[in-house]
């Protein structure tokens, strides 16, 4: 009975999240990018000057909202718990490579769903790679892969990341002159919903994801591991509701929110092999981390310092991607990006093997 | 009783440890976890396997006892 209730709640939450993602595009976000944790962290890295790609610089309030929404609900539910110490630097490095994979594909697992819901069939290659990456991770989990135990930490350690996020919001509102912003018409960074709507959507989605444990990786992973469908239903609900909302918006506004095909897709390229390999890297890395980029943000809001460090790794990965020309563009992947994804797959394989087969595991 | 110490481990590791232990087919198991997601997930898995679940909490550590 309780399990049925859980499934209803996560499907309802998934529907709300899908609708909000679709509405954020209506309110001004780039097409098929109501939410994209990878893109938004990349934009924040740009806004802070960690990279100088002028087209992708904006302090996305959605990210701040996700962390604070999770933080506030976790505190209310007495689930806030400062923890950390589970292979922190390994998580940072995995975060970097997950971001490199995401920026090869041009989107995190969340945006992958939204791209499919917007008719971008290139994302199906990404989905194929994502599933294979998750299955690779499951192979190691079944053989004992672990990043070892985390430990209780002082409350300050868990609260610092939400405080940092709140500070970023203050910067955006009070002293935006300190930040870098993409000029109007200069790229995806210039397209955004009003701050208050972005923040509110982030807060709602952060709280819903904290409550339901929604994770884009966890759905397929748990189905493969345990035949457990709860998280997968959330994943499917996000897709279905975003698709329906896109169709409704198209009918009401006359603009195209659903444009099925391979070519001419917004913030996407048509190289199927590298879409596949990018998300293979992202999916595999995320399983080794214990959750997708969205889940890492939500956990960091609950006081998990390891997840906070993973998010910082994602941001560092974004900076590296743009500083070293690893990120793809609408023209396709770069040579540097292809090398980085191959190196990333080697690094993730090494971390998976060391976390599974080393003899000093506890 | 087979006791599994999954404190400090994040999901899905506690569930994998529980599944591995339950392969032995004993009538009762106990697992120690210290986060809410692990408590929910191990409970869900054990119920799915036909076990009754009882929970006690002390100092942030949940002791879940599964019996058939």
Contacts between the chains, C-beta under 8 A, distances in Angstrom:
chain1	res1	chain2	res2	distance
A	3	B	44	6.1
A	3	B	47	7.0
A	3	B	48	7.8
A	6	B	44	7.7
A	79	B	36	5.1
A	81	B	34	8.0
A	81	B	35	6.7
A	81	B	60	7.1
A	83	B	8	7.8
A	83	B	35	7.5
A	86	B	8	7.0
A	86	B	10	7.3
A	141	B	12	6.6
A	141	B	13	7.5
A	141	B	16	6.1
A	142	B	16	7.1
A	146	B	9	6.9
A	146	B	13	5.8
A	148	B	8	7.8
A	149	B	7	6.8
A	149	B	8	2.9
A	149	B	9	5.9
A	150	B	8	4.9
A	150	B	9	7.9
A	150	B	10	6.9
A	151	B	8	6.1
A	152	B	34	7.9
A	152	B	60	7.1
A	213	B	37	5.3
A	213	B	40	7.4
A	218	B	11	7.8
A	218	B	12	7.8
A	221	B	12	6.8
A	222	B	12	6.5
A	225	B	12	5.8
A	225	B	15	7.5
A	225	B	16	6.9
A	226	B	12	7.5
A	226	B	15	6.4
A	226	B	19	7.1
A	226	B	45	6.2
A	226	B	48	7.9
A	228	B	44	7.0
A	228	B	45	7.2
A	228	B	48	7.6
A	230	B	44	7.4
A	290	B	10	4.9
A	290	B	11	6.8
A	290	B	12	7.9
